[in-house]
Amino acid sequence: MYQIFIKEFNGFLNSFVAYIAISVFLVGIGLLMWVFPDTSVLTFGFADMETLFSFGPYVFMFLVPAITMRMFADEKKSGTLELLLTQPLTDLQIILGKYLAGFALVVVSLLPTLLYYFSVYQLGNPPGNIDTAGVIGSYIGLILLGGVFISIGVFASSLTDNQVVSFITALFLCFIFYYGLQAIAGINIWGPNSALLEELGILYHYNYMSKGLIDLRNVIYFLSLISIMIMLTKLKLSSRKW
Amino acid sequence: MSVVVENLTKIFNQQKAVNNISFSVQKGEILGFLGPNGAGKSTTMKMATTYLTPTAGKVIINGMDVNKEAFSVRKIIGYLPEHNPLYVDMYIREYLEFVASLHGIRGDAKKSRIRDIIEMTGLGLERKKKISQLSKGYRQRVGLAQAMIHEPEVLILDEPTSGLDPNQIIEIRQLIKDFSRDKTVIFSTHIMQEVQAMCDRVVIIDKGVIVADDKVENLKGSTTGQHVITVEFEALPDLEVFKEIKGIEKLEPEGNTIRIYVAPEVDIRSEVFKLATDRNLSLLGLHREETSLENVFQQLTKENKETE
């Protein structure tokens, strides 16, 4: 698993995917947080990082599928998957290696935003007037959300040998899980099931976390979603044997 | 027995890609796996290397069932899939290090092993290049290096020489031959000379069924077809003159040459020579064509078609 992780992560670094993904994320979030007047902390007047945590998921929604789209699709197309699957590795080791490499990239891309925290911290009146615990909770939420998106992306990549199809599938699934379910729950036909549908979506749980409220139930929700996606990927990989 | 294939069957959507085949390979043997395209060679190899699961039957490598002990089997086999897939973004060294580490080769052992394999496969001059920069022949060497890096006991190569130029083919063959001492090698091909040049034994497969499994020499001898004697004259004589010679089954004139088909046990060369001297015909060439595996192959795969 470790070797796959290293190989994938080196692949990101060598193919510039990593640099592009990180810089697009930082430029996008940076503009939203500091430049665009509608969303800027400077015009907003409150020393918080709401902008990062409410727009972060949407930026991830595009970025994560771009990171994961080639993971299995490319290996299928070039035939290297056959090579990999006949090495002394289990299917799960291959999937987890790839998953963790993507996850590591998401975490790395979030690291520079810690600078924003220190900037906002200094801007507070008096300096330091920021809900630090809330920010930590939000970061955990955003990292878990990145983890879910990566698992969706890995799964989408295993479905096809075409990177574009993989990207679009992942984007669509991320959107449905993040926002779609919540929006569908808003349609007035579900009756009492509406709440259930809403709770299936990511947004419901993410909102709790970005308030700094780390409830075990929400954490378990994220972890289950990741596990389900990884199991589905494993199922898809072993379907070659049927 | 190093590799045993027992009643192996693979069905894709009701189509029998491999139909109840059985054969075995001994340690130290090079087995040529021969067949036209789409005969089921690659499918059989994919099952032997744990990539696919058989619909029925099994493959046993060194006493281990490839389905039940897939993980242990993967450690002792080296596999070069068809079309030689490679991570083209990687450097040769990086790629070999990656494969070596998957096999648990570490530290100094890894370094020396990679050095050896680079030397063995003649990649020395290219070792600093990216795989995408390599020519097809060198890529094939990288593929072979990958398959051999952990010194596998069984080497399974799917068309290792396809698409290479004649010199490269000879080099790759030599490489496989060098490696094969006290190892087992199974390689597939649809090129006859390859089998003649390399293999101890050959299994011919057509439409998922084994049509021949024998030593190369035996197969060449066993042909049911005819031998051909080519005679070249300065001026072609009347075909009637050949009626004197017994055992001729068919005559086929072409320009000044004539192809004489005879039963395999018959040799009429001296008679043809005598005939020519008797009648004062100037003979330019007289030569018996050895039955090649090519003929055997064509015959075997054609017969199969007719019985269908």
Interface residues (C-beta under 8 A of the other chain):
Chain A: Q3 K7 N10 G11 N14 S15 S78 G79 T80 E82 L83 L85 T86 Q87 P88 L89 T90 R240 K241 W242
Chain B: K46 T49 T50 Y51 L52 T53 F71 R74 K75 I77 Y79 P81 E82 H83 P85 L86 Y87 V88 D89 E94 F98 V99 S101 L102 H103 G104 Q146
